């Protein structure tokens, strides 16, 4: 195999370069970010279908909330002019479907039903006139102003565009520029789902890219210091670079774009690319003998490491392919293309090995110095194995206790730095306006009822009253609010009581659909007899949002259950479902991959006993990772759930090399003690040096300002350290305790 690669190495290199050229368009397409729902969910997913059904009925539910505040009052001629001009400017933005705010609010004149409406703010409107007018329209006032009239709110409704998710960042930026052009920045605040996720996407791309790049730079710098050989540096760079390039090229050519999960593909590939390369490099340093040519030592090292590297590739690929069982498209793609990249890492490790390694001289200094240190450490471990065993057991118990505290949740706003503009505006809006994040509920009239039935409308009004009593709930507005507002025009102060009249309800419904078709369409879908109720609440974590939704649904059953069915809709329940899917899928796939990896290791070493013993060092760092997350209150979410699979891939790589050399030593006639010593001095240097490089690279990500970047870097670095402890300390102790069989039984 290796001789064939060496013979055709230039032809194969030429083929690789041609493939890279052909994949360039795919790479360019792949590096564009796409966090759309289609990227997360499978096409037939019931949640995605329900969300699309909601959008078909009521349009895009993503609304930007603009709050304008003044310590004195916003009821001044100056603010009236600003509101009118701001509404007009926002409505001219192509992506904006409509604006609901003081600047364009229409107030029905008190006359017979079907009368025309007048603008709330005209060119010469006086503040006293606005107060007097809104005193008669309490529902309208509640939506536009705070009770003290120091704060006004505008709702910017966005269009349902085919590529809305890709354009979200630009749309949010354009709305922000428009708002600040008409209202001073110190008096205007923006919020909403779109604002939060646009800010998170922008910051994650910037922060993750910078710190990941800095981490990679540090890794290669440490590698260069350890080996002091430019050709070896080129070797490692070539493996990681080519594997990443080709993987992204295929990924983009198949129509995929990077998202919050697949942006981790380079992380996976640099981990495993580094490890395979360093196993080859250190093997070459150990097999090189005086008088042996550079080519001979290089090819011998490649031959010696091919079998264990192939086994590690298969076990790691199996682990990531377990993600294909996930019900989410984003996890399936992550597992599939991570597996592709790992296969490519193996291929480029040996192709570039036959090309570059014969050009270099062996550099045994770092390898042999580390080997000698590990031999001394091993003797210390054996002389104090009771203390090391107790320390290891204590770590296992401590980590296991931490896992009992682990919870699955996410709080998106918590990912931002505390001084970020999105966080500042959010807190300011909650303080001066109140809870504003929308949770959508759909009210579907049961057979025999219509939305205009007095029983349905009154039940909806009763539900809204109950919802307002919940902690963290602010304004509640829905189809019943439109009916009440229409009735208040003719019965000031008695609009709620007028909801009892079936004839009045039907007349006001006709007026709404005729005079305010756009507004009515946002809360009423006549063909399906479905109404919409928006509950404004505090920004919650996914777990809290689920609990709040369950409480609201119980209230809805008590008030509306006899006449209508109520279900959550819109984006927020979808996000809670994403977290549920991710954490469940990662947990299930981690268990499945562990079984698959164990089975493949068993087949490779052909010894159930040895395969069973490898479970301990493989699962120890995963246990430490989960334990640290539990003790420090770090939730399992979209940012952290993928680390377990990455860590398992990291551990399996080292374990397979370790057990391969140990088994060869035992079959070669060495005693268990001799086999352990020769293995730890032969394979150990690679494990130690790789861990140093990877720890340095990922620890630097802990300085990121974005919480996702910080957590990913710190937790990966902790896992690398735990994996090193498992391989160098725990695994030899396990082998010393449980593998004392004669050499003939090893096979």
Secondary structure, DSSP 8 states (H G I E B T S, - for coil): -HHHHHHTHHHHHHHHHHHHHHHHHHHHHHTSB---HHHHB-TT-HHHHHHHHHHHHH----EEEEEEE-SS-S-SHHHHHHHHHHHHHHHTSTTEEEEESTTT-EEE-SSSTT--EEESS-TT--HHHHHHHHHT-HHHHHHHB-TTSSEEEEEEEE---TTHHHHHHHHHHHHHHHHHHHS-GGGEEEESHHHHHHHHHHHHHHHHHHHHHHHHHHHHHHHHHHH--HHHHHHHHHHHHHHHHHHHHHHHHTT--B-TTGGGHHHHHHHHHHHHHHHHHHHHHHH--TT--HHHHHHHHHHHHHHHHHHHHHHHHHHHHGGGGSSBHHHHHHHHHHHHHHHHHHHHHHHHHHHHGGGS---HHHHHHHHHHHHHHHHHHHHTHHHHHHHHHHHHHHHHHHHTT--B---GGGGS-TT-HHHHHHHHHHHHT---EEEEEEEEE-TT--TTSHHHHHHHHHHHHHHHTSTTEEEEEEHHHHHHHHHHTTSTT-TTGGGG-HHHHHHHHHHHHHH-HHHHHHHEEGGGTEEEEEEEE----HHHHHHHHHHHHHHHHHHHTTTEEEEEESHHHHHHHHHHHHHHHHHHHHHHHHHHHHHHHHHHHT-HHHHHHHHHHHHHHHHHHHHHHHHTT--BSTTTTTHHHHHHHHHHHHHHHHHHHHHHHHHTT--HHHHHHHHHHHTHHHHHHHHHHHHHHHHGGGG-SSHHHHHHHHHHHHHHHHHHHIIIIIHHHHHHHH----GGGT-
